[in-house]
Amino acid sequence: MKRAYKYRFYPTAEQAEELARTFGCVRLVYNKALEERTRAYTLQGRRVSYVESSAALTQWKKTPELAFLGEVSSVPLQQALRHLQAAFANFFAKRAKYPAFKSKRKSRASAEYTRSAFRWRDGRLTLAKMDAPLNIVWSRPLPEGSEPSTVTLSRDAAGRWFVSILVEEKIAPLAPVEQSVGLDAGITALATLSTGEKIVNPQHERADRRRLTKAQRALARKEKGSNNRAKARLKVARVYARIADRRRDHLHKVTTRLVRENQVIAVEDLTVRNMVRNHSLARAISDASWRELRSMLEYKAAWYGRTSVAVDRWFPSSKLCSACGTLQDTMPLNVREWECPDCGAVHDRDVNAAKNVLAAKLGES
């Protein structure tokens, strides 16, 4: 299967300038092609193909206003058009919203290079239009004998540079195990397992809230458009990056352990988009990052021969007695422990829900 390995790298001044120029050209080509497609669809009811957009790109390069597009590698520009084509395909298939324009400040600055636009030799990566290889920090080795098929360069809001290397890799499935687990996502505990274990929620955003608040207040005091405001914005971005990195690291460790120890992992199909509309809990829910937790479980289960399944979002996991199956009429959020009126079993709300989630999926199989 194809798998991407992401590394941090430190470009020279010339490489940083070349990449920044490439990022800008990629964004311009994407937005201009989107504008042309939107105009054709709105005024003529006609869909523009990738081939037409590619031909238009060739003509843009011949104009005095856009001649600078020829100064960067053509491959990232073509890849931008392919990404736009995929975005429209998802839109017309009703899998996504209408493609949006890329913003200089809010959108991720990136450029994708295919095999014809970079050189891979002795573990050193050199991009088109560059003389020297990138100074990559190899935090982990690539699979032995692997050859990159695509590399994606990006710069985050905190000013850090990353390269994502896509390779073909054979991942051996883990040995089968008999244990299965149900998982109930929460805020106080990130996840409660049907075994009774509660995985702590580190609440990384809350831990750094004072630092984040201080940086945001400093940013608010700076004059718009000034260099000091740009520096203050960078400090805010670095705090956010620290929070996101620590959260992702914790989720990787948790999900890897769950996948290694269990053959089947049953989770709730939560509608996070709707849940964050509750302004009292939105910050805590976002910090828990349930969607990313489930995503990691799904792709790691697929890698290692495990099964990750989701229970219907309307399944009454909290109101159902896992001992006798009695369904309670109501179960307010403030009730953390309750006794079943029929069988007398005393339940921890979250552990009971996790047991019901597991039983529901095992009952279907």
C-alpha positions as CSV (number, residue, x, y, z in Angstrom):
1,M,0.0,0.0,0.0
2,K,1.0,3.6,-0.3
3,R,2.1,5.4,2.8
4,A,3.4,8.9,3.5
5,Y,6.3,9.7,5.8
6,K,6.5,13.2,7.0
7,Y,9.7,14.9,8.0
8,R,10.9,18.4,9.0
9,F,13.5,20.1,6.8
10,Y,15.5,23.3,6.9
11,P,15.8,25.0,3.6
12,T,18.6,27.4,2.6
13,A,17.6,31.0,1.9
14,E,17.6,30.3,-1.8
15,Q,15.5,27.2,-1.4
16,A,13.0,29.0,0.9
17,E,12.7,31.7,-1.7
18,E,12.1,29.2,-4.5
19,L,9.5,27.3,-2.5
20,A,7.7,30.4,-1.4
21,R,7.5,31.5,-5.0
22,T,6.2,28.0,-6.0
23,F,3.6,28.1,-3.2
24,G,2.3,31.4,-4.5
25,C,2.1,30.2,-8.1
26,V,0.3,27.0,-7.1
27,R,-2.3,29.1,-5.2
28,L,-2.7,31.5,-8.1
29,V,-3.1,28.7,-10.7
30,Y,-5.7,26.9,-8.5
31,N,-7.7,30.1,-7.9
32,K,-7.6,31.2,-11.5
33,A,-8.6,27.8,-12.8
34,L,-11.4,27.7,-10.2
35,E,-12.6,31.2,-11.3
36,E,-12.7,30.1,-15.0
37,R,-14.6,26.9,-14.1
38,T,-17.1,28.8,-12.0
39,R,-17.7,31.3,-14.8
40,A,-18.2,28.6,-17.4
41,Y,-20.5,26.6,-15.1
42,T,-22.5,29.7,-14.0
43,L,-22.9,31.5,-17.4
44,Q,-22.9,28.5,-19.8
45,G,-23.8,25.5,-17.6
46,R,-20.6,23.9,-19.0
47,R,-18.1,21.8,-17.0
48,V,-14.5,22.5,-17.8
49,S,-12.2,19.5,-17.9
50,Y,-8.7,19.1,-16.6
51,V,-7.4,19.1,-20.2
52,E,-8.9,22.5,-20.9
53,S,-7.5,23.9,-17.7
54,S,-4.1,22.5,-18.6
55,A,-4.3,24.2,-22.0
56,A,-5.3,27.4,-20.4
57,L,-2.3,27.2,-18.1
58,T,0.0,27.0,-21.1
59,Q,-1.6,30.2,-22.5
60,W,-1.4,32.0,-19.2
61,K,2.4,31.5,-19.2
62,K,2.6,33.3,-22.5
63,T,1.0,36.5,-21.3
64,P,3.2,39.3,-19.9
65,E,1.1,39.4,-16.7
66,L,1.6,35.7,-15.8
67,A,4.9,35.0,-17.5
68,F,6.5,34.4,-14.0
69,L,4.6,31.1,-13.8
70,G,7.2,29.7,-16.2
71,E,10.0,30.5,-13.6
72,V,8.9,27.7,-11.3
73,S,8.6,23.9,-11.9
74,S,5.5,23.1,-14.0
75,V,4.7,19.9,-12.1
76,P,3.3,21.5,-8.9
77,L,1.1,23.7,-11.1
78,Q,-0.2,20.7,-13.0
79,Q,-0.8,18.9,-9.7
80,A,-2.8,21.9,-8.5
81,L,-5.1,21.5,-11.5
82,R,-5.5,17.8,-10.8
83,H,-6.4,18.6,-7.2
84,L,-9.0,21.0,-8.5
85,Q,-10.4,18.4,-10.8
86,A,-10.7,15.9,-7.9
87,A,-12.5,18.6,-5.8
88,F,-15.0,19.1,-8.6
89,A,-15.5,15.4,-9.0
90,N,-16.3,15.1,-5.3
91,F,-18.6,18.1,-5.5
92,F,-20.6,16.7,-8.4
93,A,-20.7,13.3,-6.7
94,K,-22.2,15.1,-3.6
95,R,-19.3,14.0,-1.4
96,A,-18.1,17.5,-0.7
97,K,-19.0,21.2,-0.9
98,Y,-18.2,23.4,-3.9
99,P,-14.4,24.1,-4.1
100,A,-13.3,27.2,-2.2
101,F,-10.6,29.7,-3.2
102,K,-7.2,29.3,-1.5
103,S,-6.3,32.1,0.9
104,K,-2.8,33.4,1.2
105,R,-3.1,33.5,5.0
106,K,-5.6,30.8,5.9
107,S,-4.8,28.0,3.4
108,R,-2.0,25.6,3.8
109,A,1.0,26.6,1.7
110,S,2.1,23.5,-0.2
111,A,3.3,22.1,-3.5
112,E,3.3,18.6,-4.8
113,Y,6.1,17.1,-6.9
114,T,5.8,13.9,-8.9
115,R,8.7,11.7,-9.9
116,S,9.7,13.8,-12.9
117,A,10.2,16.9,-10.8
118,F,12.7,15.6,-8.2
119,R,15.8,13.5,-8.0
120,W,16.2,10.8,-5.3
121,R,19.7,9.5,-5.0
122,D,21.4,7.8,-2.0
123,G,18.7,9.1,0.4
124,R,19.1,12.7,-0.7
125,L,16.1,14.6,-2.2
126,T,16.7,17.4,-4.8
127,L,13.8,19.3,-6.3
128,A,13.5,20.7,-9.8
129,K,14.9,24.2,-10.1
130,M,17.2,23.6,-7.2
131,D,20.9,22.7,-7.2
132,A,21.3,21.3,-3.7
133,P,19.4,18.6,-1.9
134,L,17.0,19.4,1.0
135,N,18.4,19.3,4.5
136,I,15.9,16.8,5.9
137,V,15.9,15.7,9.5
138,W,15.4,11.9,9.2
139,S,13.5,11.3,12.4
140,R,12.7,7.7,11.2
141,P,14.0,5.8,8.3
142,L,12.1,5.1,5.1
143,P,11.2,1.5,4.4
144,E,14.3,-0.3,3.0
145,G,14.5,-0.2,-0.7
146,S,11.6,2.2,-1.1
147,E,11.5,4.8,-3.9
148,P,9.4,7.9,-3.5
149,S,6.7,8.4,-6.0
150,T,5.5,11.8,-4.9
151,V,6.8,14.4,-2.4
152,T,4.8,17.3,-1.0
153,L,6.5,20.3,0.5
154,S,4.6,22.5,2.9
155,R,5.1,25.3,5.4
156,D,2.7,25.7,8.4
157,A,1.5,28.9,10.1
158,A,4.3,28.6,12.6
159,G,6.9,28.9,9.8
160,R,8.1,25.3,10.0
161,W,8.9,23.4,6.7
162,F,7.8,19.8,6.1
163,V,8.3,17.3,3.4
164,S,5.9,14.3,3.0
165,I,7.3,11.4,1.0
166,L,4.9,8.9,-0.5
167,V,6.2,5.4,-0.9
168,E,5.0,1.9,-1.7
169,E,5.2,-0.3,1.4
170,K,4.3,-3.8,2.4
171,I,2.8,-3.8,5.9
172,A,2.6,-7.2,7.5
173,P,-0.6,-7.7,9.4
174,L,-0.4,-8.4,13.1
175,A,-1.0,-11.8,14.5
176,P,-4.7,-12.3,15.3
177,V,-5.9,-11.9,18.9
178,E,-9.1,-12.9,20.6
179,Q,-9.7,-9.7,22.5
180,S,-12.2,-7.1,21.3
181,V,-13.0,-3.7,22.8
182,G,-15.7,-1.1,22.8
183,L,-14.9,2.6,23.1
184,D,-16.9,5.4,24.5
185,A,-15.4,8.9,23.7
186,G,-15.6,11.5,26.4
187,I,-14.1,14.8,27.7
188,T,-13.0,14.0,31.2
189,A,-11.6,10.7,30.0
190,L,-10.6,10.8,26.3
191,A,-11.9,7.2,25.9
192,T,-13.5,4.7,28.2
193,L,-13.0,1.1,27.3
194,S,-15.4,-1.8,27.8
195,T,-12.7,-3.4,30.0
196,G,-13.3,-0.6,32.5
197,E,-10.1,1.3,31.7
198,K,-10.3,5.0,31.3
199,I,-7.7,6.7,29.1
200,V,-6.9,10.1,30.4
201,N,-7.6,13.2,28.3
202,P,-4.4,15.4,28.6
203,Q,-6.4,18.5,27.6
204,H,-3.4,20.1,25.8
205,E,-5.3,23.2,24.8
206,R,-6.4,23.8,28.4
207,A,-2.8,23.3,29.6
208,D,-1.5,26.0,27.3
209,R,-4.5,28.3,27.5
210,R,-2.6,30.9,29.6
211,R,0.2,31.0,27.1
212,L,-2.2,31.2,24.2
213,T,-4.3,33.9,25.8
214,K,-1.1,36.0,26.4
215,A,0.0,35.6,22.8
216,Q,-3.4,36.5,21.4
217,R,-3.7,39.6,23.6
218,A,-0.3,40.8,22.4
219,L,-1.4,40.2,18.8
220,A,-4.6,42.2,19.3
221,R,-2.6,45.2,20.5
222,K,-0.4,45.3,17.4
223,E,-1.2,47.7,14.5
224,K,-2.7,45.9,11.5
225,G,-0.2,45.5,8.6
226,S,2.8,46.2,10.8
227,N,5.9,43.9,11.2
228,N,5.2,43.6,14.9
229,R,1.8,42.2,14.2
230,A,3.3,39.6,11.8
231,K,5.8,38.6,14.6
232,A,2.9,38.4,17.1
233,R,0.8,36.3,14.7
234,L,3.8,33.9,14.4
235,K,4.0,33.5,18.2
236,V,0.3,32.6,18.3
237,A,0.8,30.1,15.5
238,R,3.7,28.5,17.4
239,V,1.5,28.0,20.5
240,Y,-1.2,26.4,18.4
241,A,1.4,24.2,16.7
242,R,2.7,23.0,20.1
243,I,-0.9,22.1,21.2
244,A,-1.6,20.3,17.9
245,D,1.7,18.3,18.0
246,R,1.3,17.1,21.5
247,R,-2.4,16.2,20.9
248,R,-1.5,14.2,17.7
249,D,1.4,12.4,19.5
250,H,-0.9,11.3,22.3
251,L,-3.6,10.1,19.9
252,H,-1.0,8.1,17.9
253,K,0.2,6.3,21.0
254,V,-3.3,5.5,22.2
255,T,-4.6,4.3,18.9
256,T,-1.5,2.2,18.1
257,R,-1.9,0.4,21.5
258,L,-5.6,-0.2,20.9
259,V,-5.0,-1.7,17.5
260,R,-2.2,-3.9,18.7
261,E,-4.1,-5.3,21.6
262,N,-7.6,-5.8,20.0
263,Q,-8.9,-7.7,17.0
264,V,-12.2,-5.7,16.8
265,I,-12.5,-2.0,18.0
266,A,-16.1,-0.7,18.2
267,V,-16.7,3.0,18.5
268,E,-19.6,5.4,18.4
269,D,-20.5,7.2,15.2
270,L,-20.4,10.7,16.7
271,T,-21.5,13.8,14.8
272,V,-18.8,16.1,16.0
273,R,-19.9,18.9,13.6
274,N,-23.2,19.2,15.4
275,M,-21.9,18.6,18.9
276,V,-19.5,21.6,18.7
277,R,-22.5,23.9,18.3
278,N,-22.9,23.5,22.0
279,H,-20.9,26.6,23.1
280,S,-20.4,25.2,26.6
281,L,-18.6,22.1,25.4
282,A,-17.3,23.1,22.0
283,R,-13.8,24.0,23.2
284,A,-13.4,20.8,25.2
285,I,-14.8,18.6,22.4
286,S,-12.4,20.2,19.9
287,D,-9.5,19.7,22.3
288,A,-10.4,16.0,22.6
289,S,-10.3,15.6,18.8
290,W,-12.6,12.6,18.6
291,R,-12.7,12.7,14.8
292,E,-9.0,12.3,14.5
293,L,-9.0,9.5,17.1
294,R,-11.5,7.6,15.0
295,S,-9.7,8.3,11.8
296,M,-6.4,6.9,13.2
297,L,-8.2,3.8,14.5
298,E,-9.7,3.2,11.0
299,Y,-6.6,3.5,8.9
300,K,-4.3,1.7,11.4
301,A,-6.8,-1.2,11.7
302,A,-6.8,-1.4,7.9
303,W,-3.0,-1.5,7.9
304,Y,-2.6,-4.3,10.5
305,G,-5.5,-6.6,9.7
306,R,-7.8,-5.4,12.5
307,T,-11.4,-4.4,12.3
308,S,-12.7,-0.9,13.3
309,V,-16.5,-0.6,13.3
310,A,-18.9,2.2,14.2
311,V,-22.2,1.9,16.0
312,D,-25.2,3.9,14.7
313,R,-25.2,7.4,16.2
314,W,-28.8,6.9,17.5
315,F,-27.9,3.7,19.4
316,P,-28.8,4.4,23.1
317,S,-25.6,3.2,24.6
318,S,-25.8,5.3,27.7
319,K,-29.4,4.5,28.6
320,L,-29.2,0.7,28.0
321,C,-28.3,-1.6,30.9
322,S,-25.4,-3.8,29.7
323,A,-26.4,-6.5,32.2
324,C,-30.1,-7.1,31.5
325,G,-30.8,-4.9,28.4
326,T,-33.4,-2.6,30.1
327,L,-33.7,0.7,28.4
328,Q,-34.0,3.8,30.6
329,D,-36.3,6.6,29.6
330,T,-33.8,9.4,30.2
331,M,-30.2,9.7,31.2
332,P,-29.1,13.4,31.8
333,L,-25.4,14.2,31.3
334,N,-24.8,14.9,35.0
335,V,-25.6,11.3,35.9
336,R,-22.3,9.6,35.9
337,E,-23.3,6.5,37.9
338,W,-26.7,4.8,38.0
339,E,-28.5,1.6,39.2
340,C,-30.7,-0.5,36.9
341,P,-34.2,-0.6,38.5
342,D,-34.8,-4.1,37.0
343,C,-31.7,-6.1,37.8
344,G,-30.0,-3.8,40.4
345,A,-26.7,-3.6,38.5
346,V,-24.7,-0.5,39.3
347,H,-23.1,1.1,36.3
348,D,-20.4,3.7,35.6
349,R,-22.1,5.6,32.8
350,D,-19.1,5.6,30.4
351,V,-18.0,2.0,31.0
352,N,-21.6,0.8,30.5
353,A,-21.8,2.7,27.2
354,A,-18.6,1.1,26.0
355,K,-19.8,-2.4,26.9
356,N,-23.1,-1.7,24.9
357,V,-21.1,-0.4,21.9
358,L,-19.1,-3.6,21.8
359,A,-22.1,-5.8,22.3
360,A,-24.0,-4.1,19.6
361,K,-21.3,-4.7,17.0
362,L,-20.5,-8.3,18.1
363,G,-24.2,-9.1,18.0
364,E,-24.3,-8.0,14.3
365,S,-21.4,-10.2,13.3
